Amino acid sequence: IDNTSNSNRMLNDYFVNDLVIGFSLKTKNIKEISINLLVNNLFNSQYESNAWIYRYYHEGIENFFDGYFPQSGTHFLLGVQLKF
């Protein structure tokens, strides 16, 4: 999270899987129709890819606030492309 290399201020390892499926077909009136489906985070992993920390001293004692940015669960994107 910061540049101290302190193991208490590190994000957990994560591994996510994505899936892309696409196909195209040709018709008489339209030169080509392409349909693509993208599935991000296929197995719905819970992870943070970035974070922040605010360190400060109060009465000689180190304190900190930290925040994490959780990433999206499984989500989809569908695309259609037409070529004339």
C-alpha positions in Angstrom: 0.0 0.0 0.0 2.9 2.4 0.7 6.6 2.4 0.0 7.7 1.1 3.4 7.8 -2.6 2.4 6.1 -3.4 5.6 4.3 -6.8 5.3 1.4 -5.4 7.3 0.7 -2.9 4.5 0.5 -5.2 1.6 -2.5 -6.3 -0.4 -3.4 -10.0 -0.5 -2.5 -11.9 -3.6 -5.4 -12.5 -6.0 -6.1 -14.4 -9.1 -9.1 -13.8 -11.4 -10.3 -15.5 -14.5 -12.1 -13.9 -17.5 -13.8 -15.6 -20.4 -14.3 -14.3 -23.9 -16.6 -16.0 -26.4 -17.2 -14.7 -29.9 -18.6 -15.7 -33.2 -19.4 -14.2 -36.6 -21.9 -15.1 -39.3 -22.5 -13.8 -42.8 -26.0 -13.0 -44.2 -27.4 -12.0 -47.5 -28.2 -8.4 -46.4 -25.4 -7.8 -43.9 -21.8 -8.5 -44.8 -20.9 -9.8 -41.3 -22.5 -9.9 -37.8 -20.1 -10.5 -34.9 -21.3 -11.2 -31.4 -18.9 -11.2 -28.4 -19.5 -12.0 -24.8 -17.0 -11.1 -22.1 -17.4 -12.4 -18.6 -15.0 -10.7 -16.1 -14.2 -12.3 -12.8 -15.8 -15.6 -13.8 -15.6 -17.2 -10.4 -16.7 -14.1 -8.4 -13.4 -13.7 -6.5 -13.4 -11.1 -3.8 -10.2 -9.0 -4.0 -8.8 -5.5 -3.8 -6.4 -4.2 -6.5 -5.4 -1.0 -4.8 -5.6 0.8 -1.5 -4.4 3.9 0.4 -3.0 4.6 3.8 -2.7 7.9 5.7 -0.1 7.7 8.5 0.2 10.4 11.2 1.7 10.8 14.7 -0.4 12.0 17.6 1.3 12.6 21.0 4.3 10.5 19.7 2.2 7.5 18.7 2.0 6.4 15.1 -1.6 6.1 13.9 -3.0 5.4 10.5 -6.2 5.3 8.4 -6.4 2.9 5.5 -8.9 2.2 2.8 -9.3 -0.5 0.2 -11.0 -0.5 -3.2 -12.9 -3.8 -3.6 -13.3 -4.9 -7.2 -16.4 -6.0 -9.0 -17.7 -9.5 -8.8 -18.8 -11.4 -11.9 -20.0 -9.0 -14.6 -20.8 -9.3 -18.3 -20.3 -7.3 -21.5 -22.1 -8.2 -24.7 -21.1 -6.6 -28.0 -22.6 -6.7 -31.4 -20.8 -5.5 -34.5 -22.5 -5.1 -37.9 -20.5 -4.8 -41.2 -22.4 -3.6 -44.3 
